[in-house]
Amino acid sequence: MSFPQAEIVCHNGRLVTAAQAQVPVFHPALYGAYGIYESIQVASGVIFHLEEHLARLAGSAAILEMTLPHDRAQIASWIPALLAASQLQSCLLRLFVLGANGGAEGDSFIWAQSLPIYQAQFY
């Protein structure tokens, strides 16, 4: 099974190409697991329990004593533009928030990942 890679990524509210959505190799998220994530299902354009997922994201940040770089309403407001740009009506939204890196604030990344296509015998 393979997942097609996203072409468009929302980075801190700005739509960029996947190649532009980069994290420095010495970012604490890479070597210290200083980040949180949520996977959110979208079916026929309907986002599954968005508020609950964002509340859980905030709860995960609190456990790590990490400040969310953007509030939940702001993050939610980015999703319609991302879905429109990705042209996916059914997908998984991958939401990653990385903690602060030195003096810089944290980063938020969201992308729409196509659902896996399984072989016919699995259905």
C-alpha positions in Angstrom: 0.0 0.0 0.0 1.3 3.5 -0.8 -0.1 6.9 -0.2 0.2 9.5 -3.0 2.2 12.5 -1.8 0.4 15.8 -1.3 1.3 18.6 -3.8 -0.1 21.5 -1.7 0.7 22.1 2.0 -0.7 24.7 4.3 2.2 26.1 6.3 1.2 28.6 8.9 -1.9 29.5 6.9 -0.1 29.9 3.6 -0.6 27.4 0.7 2.8 26.3 -0.6 4.1 23.5 -2.7 5.2 20.3 -0.9 8.8 21.1 -1.8 8.5 24.5 0.0 7.2 23.0 3.2 10.5 22.2 4.9 11.7 21.7 8.4 15.4 22.4 9.3 17.4 19.2 10.1 18.2 20.5 13.6 14.6 21.4 14.5 13.7 20.0 18.0 10.7 18.2 16.4 13.1 15.9 14.5 15.6 15.0 17.2 13.5 15.5 20.3 9.9 14.6 19.2 8.8 18.1 20.0 5.6 18.2 18.0 2.0 16.9 17.9 -0.3 15.7 15.1 -3.9 14.8 14.3 -5.3 12.9 11.3 -8.8 14.0 10.4 -11.0 12.2 7.9 -12.9 14.0 5.2 -15.7 12.2 3.4 -17.5 13.8 0.5 -16.3 17.2 1.6 -17.5 16.8 5.2 -14.7 17.1 7.9 -15.2 14.5 10.6 -15.4 16.0 14.1 -13.0 18.9 13.4 -13.6 20.7 16.7 -13.0 17.5 18.7 -9.7 16.9 16.8 -8.6 20.5 17.3 -9.4 20.2 21.0 -7.3 17.0 21.2 -4.5 18.8 19.4 -4.6 21.6 22.1 -4.7 19.0 24.8 -1.6 17.2 23.4 0.2 20.6 23.2 -0.7 21.2 26.9 0.7 17.8 27.9 4.0 18.8 26.3 3.8 22.3 27.7 4.0 23.5 24.1 2.3 26.7 23.0 0.2 26.3 19.9 1.6 28.8 17.4 -1.9 29.4 16.1 -5.3 29.1 17.8 -7.8 26.4 16.9 -10.2 28.8 15.0 -7.3 30.1 12.9 -6.2 26.5 12.0 -9.8 25.5 11.2 -10.1 28.6 8.9 -7.2 27.3 6.7 -8.8 24.0 5.9 -11.4 25.0 3.3 -8.7 26.7 1.0 -6.5 23.7 1.4 -9.3 21.3 0.4 -10.2 23.4 -2.6 -6.6 23.6 -3.7 -6.1 19.8 -3.3 -9.3 19.1 -5.2 -9.9 16.1 -2.8 -13.5 15.6 -1.5 -12.5 12.5 0.5 -9.1 12.3 2.1 -7.2 12.4 5.4 -6.1 15.8 6.7 -2.7 15.5 8.2 -2.1 18.3 10.8 1.3 18.6 12.3 2.3 21.3 14.8 6.0 21.7 15.7 7.2 23.3 18.8 9.3 26.5 19.0 12.7 26.4 17.5 15.0 28.6 19.4 13.6 32.1 19.2 11.3 31.3 16.3 7.7 30.3 17.0 6.4 26.9 16.2 5.0 25.8 12.8 1.7 24.4 11.7 1.5 22.2 8.6 -1.7 20.7 7.1 -2.0 18.6 4.0 -4.7 16.5 2.4 -3.6 12.9 1.8 -5.4 10.8 -0.7 -7.1 7.7 0.8 -5.3 4.4 0.2 -6.5 2.3 -2.7 -6.5 -1.3 -1.7 -6.5 -4.3 -4.0 -10.0 -5.6 -4.9 -9.6 -8.8 -2.9 -9.4 -6.7 0.3 -12.9 -5.4 -0.1 
